[in-house]
Amino acid sequence: MKQTKVLILGAGGAIAHHVIQFLQHHENIHLTLFLRKKSHLKGIKGPNINIVEGDVLHRSQLNEAMKDQDIVYANLAGSLDKMARQIVEAMEKNGVRRLIFVTSLGIYNEVPGPFGKWNDSMIGNSLAPYRKAADIIETADLDYTVVRPAWLTDNDEVDYELTQKGEDFKGTEVSRKSVAAYIADLIQHPRKNVKASVGIDKPGTEGDKPSFY
């Protein structure tokens, strides 16, 4: 049985943790978990899991982790535009085509109404590198999916709906577990939503702001 080799960048994050839980027992999937400190992945081990310490902005470390991978899933924070450029370069160098990259709602001014104004007042000033990252990925010769989650909750549920680039964003919030379930589904069905930028929210959460604010 041929295994699909998946590189998870930012594997210590909360959404990535759910993705790992969804996929770690699939014998046809091999996970390489790339993060700054292995200690953030306590208790995660298995025959199909390889854990690598490294920094996405360290070119040689990223390039080494990228070798022989089939799919890259990136769930990062910080200088997202610089990270996106490094990831694209490493993928092109190693002949890896499939990328799933998490950014944020609001990067295209796609959030309408009062919630859009509230969202912009809360995070608008920090969205520039997220938009630049999406632009870098969308102009690369890759089979990408950009994922734009609503405001995140830790609710133990999988309940989501999707919107495409050019469509108005819908709800205000979504669980991390839901975003992870969608990403895990893309990894298992890598031809889904190729060359797409996808908004993800929980149905029925429309409003002026998330319920926890």
Residue, then its C-alpha position, 0 to 999 in steps of 0.5 A: m500500500k502506497q502511503t500519502k506523505v503529509l508534511i504538517l508545518g506548525a504541528g504544535g498548533a491547536i487546529a493541527h493537533h485535531v488534524i493529527q488526531f483525525l489522521q494518525h491511525h490511517e495506515n495509508i497516511h504518513l505524517t511528518l510533524f514540523l514544529r519549533k519544539k517537540s515538547h509541544l507534541k506530548g503523547i503523539k507517536g506512532p509508526n506513521i508519525n515522524i516529528v521534526e524540530g525546525d523553523v519554517l524560515h530556516r531554508s535548509q531545515l524546511n527543504e530537508a523536511m519537504k523531501d519526498q512529501d506529497i502534501v503540505y499543510a501549513n498552519l502558522a502565525g507571524s510573518l505569514d508572507k515570508m513563510a509562504r514565500q519560503i514554503v512555495e520555494a521549497m515545494e517548487k524545489n522538491g516537486v511537491r504540488r499540493l498545499i493547504f494553507v490557513t490564513s484568516l477571514g477578512i483578507y479580501n474584504e469579503v466579510p459584509g455588514p456590521f460583522g465585517k466592520w467589527n472584524d476589521s476593527m479587531i484584526g484589520n491592522s494585522l491582516a496585511p501579511y495574511r493577504k500577501a501570503a494568499d497572493i503569493i500562494e495563488t500566483a504560484d504554480l501549485d495545487y493550493t487550497v487557502v483556508r479562511p476560518a471564522w473566529l475560532t472556538d474550542n467547542d467539541e463539534v464538527d459543523y461547518e459550511l464553506t464559501q468560495k473566494g468572491e462570495d460573501f463570508k457567512g457566519t462569525e465563528v467556527s470550532r477548531k475541530s471543524v476546521a481540522a475536519y475539513i483539512a483532514d478531508l482535503i488531505q484524504h481527498p486531495r483533488k477537492n477545492v484545488k486552486a481555491s480560497v475557501g471560507i469556513d464558518k459554522p452555519g447559523t452563526e451570522g451576527d454582528k460579532p461572535s457569540f463569545y464577545 
